[in-house]
Structures are given as structure tokens and as C-alpha cells.
Amino acid sequence: MADKEQIEALYREMYHAMIAKDTITLNRIHADNFVLTHMTGMHQSKREYVNAIANGTLNYYSAEHEQMDIKIDGNYATLTGRSRVNAAVFGGGRHTWRLQLSFTVRKENGHWLLASAKASTY
């Protein structure tokens, strides 16, 4: 599979794992130093992010992917994904969000990992 296809598959795998609360997969596909920047500007480390999914602070129910823009430069890439995501987060009600995640991605030992992400709407 080409690098672009691998990165696209990684994005889809992330959403499947978030919906299933699959912490093993989430830990495997995110770099150890992963940081998520939420729309509010709040930063979460990989551990905080995975724990928030596991404990129900972040609940994801479905995701319909509309667009993925991927640019690769050697062992580094950017991925901007746009998906309609049904979620209930931080104690709020369940809604469908037009969620855009802008990732930095890097290849380590032949595998692509999500290194950072910034969330916004579109």
C-alpha cells in the first residue's frame, strides 16, 4: 500500500478505535508525544486523550468522512480530514459536528503515526 493510502487508512482506523473505545489501537497509532489541541485551545497529551475516550469524557458514535487532504514529504506528512462526527464530549449533549482535524504525521520504523492534531469545524 502506498504511503498516501496508509495515512488515509490510519485516519479511518483512528475513528473506528475512538467509536469502539479501543485504547490498544489508539495507543498504537498515536506517537508517544502526541498532542491534541481542541477547538477551545485546550491541549491533551496522548495519555489524557486516550483516557478521556476510555472514561466517557469523549464519546464518539459515528463518523462519515467527507475529505482527506494528504501531503507527504519523506517521513513526514500533513493530513487534514473533514468528517461529520456524531459525538458527546465534556458532558455536553450528543450532536453531529462538522469536524476538521489537521494532523502532523510521521513515519517511524516503517509505520505512520499520528504526531499531533488540531481540531476545528468547517
N, C-alpha and C positions, 0 to 999 in steps of 0.2 A: 504494500500500500504506500502511495506517495505521501510525502510529509503533509501536504495540504489536507489530504483525506484523513490522515491520522489525527490532525488537530481538530478537524470537524467532528470526527468520531469521539474525541476527548470531550468536546463541548456537550455532545449528546449524552455521553456516559456520565458526566457531572450531573446533569439534570435528572437522569434516571436514579442516580445514587441519592440526590437530595430528596426526591419524592419517596424513595424506599427507606430513607434514613439509614443508608448503607455506609456506616462510618469506615469500614475497611476500605471500600473503594475510594471514598473521599480522601482518606489519608494517603492512599497510594497515588492518586492523580494530582494532588496538590504538593508543591515543593514545601520542604520543611519551613522555609522562611516566608511562605505565602502570607499576603495581607490583603484583606478585602476592605475597600473604602465604600461605605454605604452612601446613599443619597444624602443623608444628613451630615456627612463628613466624618462620622464615627468610623474608626479603624478596628478591625478584628484580626487577630492572628489566626493562623491555621487552627490551632487548638481551640480558641474561643469560638471560631466559626463552626467547626465540626461539632463541638459540644452544644452549641445553640441549636443546631439541627437535631441532634440526638435528644435533647431535653424538651423540645417543643417550643422553644423561643422563636425559631424559624420553622414554619410548616409549609411545605410545598406539595401541591396536589396534582398539578399538570403543567405541561409546557408545550406550546406549539411554536416551533421555530420558523421564523419568517426570513431571516437573513443572517449570513455569516460572511464577514469580510476578513480575509486572512492574508497577511503579508509576511513573507519569510526572508530572513537574512542570515544564512548559515545556521547556527544552532539557536537562533533567537527568532521570535515571531511575535506579531501582534494579531489579536483576534478580537473583532467587535461582533458580538452576537446580539441579535434582536429577536426576542421571543415574547409571546403572550403567556404570562405565567400566572396561574391561579395559586394564591398563597395567602396565609395569615401570619403576620410577623409582629413580634414585640407586643403581643396582646391585642392587636387590632383585629378587626373583622376580616373575613375571607373576601378577597377581591381578585379580579383579574387585572394584572399590571402589564403595561407595555414596557418590559424591562430590557434595557440595553446594558450589557456587561462588556467593558473594554478590558481585555486581558493582555498581560505580557506572558509569553510562553517561552520555555527554554527546553532544549534537548540535553538530557543527561544520560550517559550510558546507553544511548540509542533509543531512549523513551522521552516523549514530550511530556512536560509537567506544567501545570498552571502555576505561574510565579506570583502574579498579583492580579487584582481585579478592581475596577471602579464601576459602581452601579449608578445608573441614571434611567430616566424614562425617555421615550421617544414618541 
